[in-house]
Amino acid sequence: MRMTNADNIKENTIGTKLSRYGKVSGTMAGLAAKLAGEKFLGIKIERDEHAQALMMALGNLKGPLMKVGQILATIPEALPPEYANAFQQLQSDAPPMGWPFVRRRMKTELGPNWESLFENFEREAAAAASLGQVHKGLAKNGQAIAIKLQYPDMQSAIDTDLNQLKIIFGIYERYDKAIQTSQIHAELAERLREELDYAREARHCKLYEYMLKDEPGVHIPHVYDDLSTDRLLTTSWMDGNKILTYKDAPQEQRNRIAMNMFRAWYVPLYYYGTIHGDPHLGNYSVRDDDSLNLLDFGCVRVFPPEFVGGVIDLYNALMNKDTALAVHAYETWGFKDLSKDQVETLNIWAEFLYGPIMDDKVRAIGHANGAVYGRDTAEKVHKKLRELGKARGGITIPREFVFMDRAALGLGSVFIHLNAQINWYRVFNELIADFDLDALTTRQNKTLDRFGLLKA
């Protein structure tokens, strides 16, 4: 993969940085003032209206904070429900940058003769999102390709937006102390910074191509190394349909699509300790044969094998009502000093998440009734944690838990959209039937080393 000097071109100015700070800080200050007024002065605010204004402000800013809004909407109780519901409306599509920008950035990444490296390069972006935009083209071998180009100075934007995210979390913790958010912020920060490294995303893409090579129902784009850099990623183009177009398809077809999604996410988790941390509707599409295209590998989380073992331990603990094993599972995940009441409260949330795979019958994952999937259960758990927190302080959510929880809720929401009717109990138990912690450790280390992803 060709490497470039990120300092070759300075496309950001102090003025644009200050403008960005001003727009977002003003919105955050407004949120802080209104929530403080509501709490301390008894001034009622129209939260729905204010949340919509905040969502619009984030949506108008290209960059990480828009993606953070999408992420926060899927983490129960990271924000008040009115704001979570509004943030859920943030879309991956955003207005693209124009051709002069694209031409300048492509020259920076591939050199002055960059256009000669392609058989064709479409000037109009096929898609635009929070961190970059995608153009369709043809490689010299005639294959259709997707060219993802990162927006300029995203590192500075990340730093700015993470500071704003800390403000959001600080506001919420002062408003309600049941959940401590420091680890959520740390996990989001690390994952967002990784998303800027397209060379790393290319390795993730190759990793998934390998991990899912025996899954005929899942397709992974192939990376073109000679047309990629740290801030440019070129892969094979993958045609497919949006998943929500299948909401009214025959039941058997919807079940097939759901099973392909289940395999796409959970084969890598239980066989390799790896999960795709962004189950956003724009990150997969469906082919005409109902197989799945899995896209966008900027947000991939590799878990310690013990964490995956804890996932299975908690399942067995809930099935057998084994409190000691449940405590062991939570501690494996990183929860600390849990009281008996806190364990019982966390079990309410766990039983919600694990419910479909504890029920040996054909059934839907659940129902959302137009709200955020899991919101009712999360609010029940949150209320109980708040009561317990008066005596012991809030619970700190471990970093590893953030994206595991997010993936489960995100996929659950898709399965609800599809109204998939599957015996999830049997599907899950077949998947973990041969689970062995030592074997997972060996397989994970060998595979990550193969793709240059093994940490020292």
N, C-alpha and C positions, 0 to 999 in steps of 0.2 A: 504494500500500500504506500502510495506516494505521500510524503509528509511535507507540510509547508510551514513557514514562519507566520504565526498569527499576528505578528506586528508589522507585516508587510504593508498593511493599509489601515489607516486610522479613520474609521467611518463614524465614530461617535465623538461628540464634542461635549465640553463642560455644560454648554447650554442645554443640549438634549438630555443630559443626565439630570440637571436641575429641574427641567420640565417634567421628567418622569417622576422624580421625587415629589414634586409639587402636586401632580395629579393624584398620585396614590396616597401621599401623606395627608392631603386635604380630605380625601374620602375616609381614611382611617381616623383622622381627628374628628370628623363628623360622627362617625360610628361611636367613638369613645365618649364624646360629649353627650350624645343622645342616650346611650346606655347608662352613663353615670347619672344623667338627669332622671331617668326612669327609676333607677335604684334608690338614689339618695334624696331626690327632691319630689318624688311622686309624680313626675311629669310623664304622662303616658305618651308613647310614640307609636306611630303606625309602622310596626316592624316590617310587614310585608312590603309596604311602599319603599321604605328605606333600604331593605334588602335588594329590591329590584334596582334601585339607583346604584347601589354598590356593585351589583352584578354587571350593570351596563358599563360602569367605570373600568372594571377589570377586563371586560370583553373588548373595550376599545384600545387596550394596551397589548401590543404584541409582547410576548415574553413569558417567563416562568410563572408570574403571579396568576395569570389566567389558568395555567395548568394546575397550580396549587388549588385554585377555586374548585376545579373539577375533582381533584383528589379529596379535598376536605368534605365535599358533598357526600362522599362514600364512607367516611370514617364516622361512625355513630358518636354523637355528642362532642365532636371537635368544635362545633359551632352551634349556636341556637338554631332550632329547626327551621325558622323562617329564612335564615341565611343559607342553611344547607340546601333547602328546597330551591332557592334562587340560584345558588351556585351550580346546582345540577343542570341548569339550563345553558351554562356556558358550553359552547360547541367547539369542536376541534377546528371547524372552518373559520378562517379570518380573511380579511382583504389581503390579497397577495401584493408583494412588491413588484414594481414595473420592470420593463426590459432593461433600461439603463443600469438599474441596480444589479440585475441578474448577470448582465454581460460583465460588469466590473468585478463582481464576486467570483464568477467562473474564471476570469483571467487571473485573479489572485490565487485561486486554488490549483488550476491546471496549466497556467502559462498563457502567453499571448496567442498561441495557435490552438487554443482549446477546442474551437468549433470543428477543426479537422479531425479530432479524435472521435467524433460521432458521425454516423450516417445521417442522422436527423436529430434536431433538438427543438422542441416546441417552445415558442416564446411565451405563450400564455401558460400560467401555472395550472396544473391539474387539480391541485389542492394546496391550501395554506393553513397553517396551524400556529401554535403558540411560540415554537422555537425555530421554525423554518418552513419552507414551502417545497412542493414536489412538482417537477416537470416531467413530462413523458418524452421519450426519445427512442431512437434506434441505435443499437451498437453497430460496429462495423460488420459484424457477422449477421446483421439483419434481425436480431432479436429485439423485441420491445423491452425497454428498460425504464425504470423509475429513478430520477435523479433528485435526491433530497439535498437542498442547499440551506445551510444554517444562516439565520439572520446575523448581522454584524454585532459585535460587542455583547454577546449574550452572557459572558462571564460577569461583566459589570452589572447587567440586568439581574442576573441570579443573585448577586450580593445585595443589590438594592431590594429586590423582592423578598429575600429571606429576612431582611431587617423588618420589612413591613409585615411579614407573616408573624414574626416574633411579637410585634405590636398587637396583631389580631389575637394571638393566643394569650398575651398578657391581659388584654381587655377581658377576655372570656374567663380567665382564671380569677380575676378580681370580682367578676360578676358571679361566678359559681366555682367553688373550689373542690368539687368532688373528683375531678379528673385533672391530673398533672400532665402538662403537654410538652415538657422539655424533650423527652425521648421521641415524641412524634415529630417535633421540629428537627431534631438531629437526623432522624431517618429520612425525612423529606429533603433536607439539605444535601445529604450524601447522594441520594438517588437523582436529584435534579442536576447536581454537578456532573454526575456520570452521564446524564443524557446529552451533555454538550460534547462528549468525546465520541465522535462518529467512528473513529478507529475501534474503540471498545464496542460500540454497537455492532460493527461489522463482525467482530469476534463472537458476540452474542448470537448474531444471526446464523453464523456457521455452527455454533454450538447447538442451536435448536434444530438446524438442518440435520445434524448428526443424531441428536436425542430422539427425534421423531421420524427417523428414516424408515422404520418398520410400521408406521401408522399411515395406511392408505387414505384415511379420511382427513389428513392434515397436510397442507402444503406450506413450505417455507421459501421465501425469495432467495435467489442465489446472488452472492456478492460479486461485483466486478472490481477487483482490487486495483487495476490500472486506471480506473476512472473514479477512485475514491481517495479522500484525504481525511485529516482530522475533523474537517468541517463540511465535507461533501461525501455523501454516501450514494453509490449507484448500485442498484440491484435489478434483478429481472422484474418486469412488470407483471402483475397478477390481476387478471380480470375476475370480477365477482360481483354479486348483488348484495345490497344492504340487508342485514339480518331481519330488520323489522318488516321487510316486504314479505316475509314468510309467516306472519302472525296468523293469517287465515288459511294457510296451506293445510293439506290433509294431515291428520294426526301422526300417521306413520312417518311422513316426511319431516315434520317438526321434531319428532323423537330422534330421527337419524342425525339431524343437525345438532341437536342438544348433546347427543352422545359423542359426536366428533369434537365439540367444544370441551366436553368433560375430559376426553383423552388428551386434547391439546394442552390443557392446563395441568392435569394431575399426573400424567405419565412422567413428565420431567420432574415433578415434585417428589414423588415416591420412589422413582428409580435413580434420580440424580440430585435430589435436594435443591432443585432450582424452580423458580416460579416467574412467570410473566406478570409483572406487577401493575399492569395497566389494562384491565379488561374494559376499556372504553369502546363504545359501539363503533368507532371509526377504525379500530385496530384489528378487525377481522371482516371478512366478506365470504359469501357462500357461492360456490361454483354450481353449474347446472346439474352436476351429479350429486349435489348436497354435501360434497366435501368442503373443507374449510380452508381459507387462506388466512394464516396468522401473520400479522404485520407489526412493524414498529417495535424494535428490540432495545430501545434506549433505557427502558425501566425494567431491568431484570434483577431479581434478588436471589442470591445463593445462600441457603441456610446451612448452619452447622448440622451434620447428620443427627445430632442429639435433639435438635429442635423438631425435626421430622418425626423422630421417635416419640417425642412428647405429644405430637398431634395424634398419633395412634394410641399412646397411653391414655390420653384424655378420653378418646372414644371408648376404650375398654373400661375406663373408670365409670363413665356414665352408663354404659350398658350393664355393668355389674354393681353399680352403686357403691363403688370403692373410693371412699373419701381420701384415704391415704395416697392412692395412686393419682387421684385428681390433683392433690397438692403437689406431688412429685412432678406432674406434667406442667403445672403452672410455674413451678420453680425452674424447671428445665427451660421454659420460655423466657425466664428472666423476672417474673414477679417475685417480690421479696416481702417477708414478714407479714404474710396474710393471716388475718384472724379467721376463726371459724365462720363468722358471719360474712366476711368478705369472700371466702371460698364459696359459700352457699349462694351468694349473690352472683359471683362470676359464673357459677354453674347454670344460673338461669339463662345467661347469654349463650353459654356453651351448648345447652340443650336446644336452644333455638337454632344455632348454626348446624349442630349435628343431627337435629331432629329427622330430616329426610333419610339419612343413612342409618338411623336406628330403627326404622319402620319397615319390616319385611313385607312390603306390598307395593304394587304399582300405584303411584301417586304423583301429584305435582310437588315441586319444591316448596311452594307456599303461595301466599297472596300478599300483594302490596296495596291494593285498593287505591291506586293513584298516588300513594305517598312514597317516601324513600323506603326501600325494602329494609326491614328490620327496625324501622324507626320506633314503632310501638314498644317492642321488647327493649330496645336501647333506653327509651325514656323510663321504663319501669326499673331497669337495672340502675340507671343513673340516679333516680330518686332514692333508691335504697342505699347506694354508695354515698350519696350526699348526707343521709342520716347517719351512716356509720362514720363518715369523714369528720363529723363534729368532734368525735372523741379521738380519732387516730390520724387525721389528716388524709388528704386525697391519695388515691392509688396512682402510681406512676406506670404508664403503659410502656412495656418494653419495646425497643426499636423493632425487633424481629416480628412482633405481633402486628405491626401497623399494616404492612402490605399483605400478609397472610389473611388478615381479617378483610382487608379491602378486596382482595381477589375473590374470596368466598362470597361476599355480598354482591360484588359486581356480576359474577357469573350467575348467582341466584336470581338477580334481577332479569338477566337475559332468559333464563329458563322459565321465569314467570311470564315474560313477554310471549314466549313460544308456547306456553301452557304445556310443556313437555310432560308426558305421563310415563314414568319409568320406575322400575324397582331400583331405587338408588342404593338401598341396602346391599343388594347382591352385586351391583356394579362396583361399589366401594370395596366390599370384602374380597371380590375377585382381584381387584387391583393390589391390595395389600397382603394377599394370601402368602406370598413368599418373601415378605419384608424381613430383612436381616440388617441390623445396624452396622455390623462390620463389613458386610458386602456393600452396603450403600457408601460407606466411608471410602473403601477401596475404589469403587466405580467412580465416585465423584472426583477424587483426587486425580485419577488417571485421565478422566475426561477433561477436567478443567486445565490440567497441564498440557494436554494436547492442543488446546486453543489459546494458550497463553493467558489464562484467567486464574491460575492458581496463585493465591496470595502467599508471600513468603512467611 
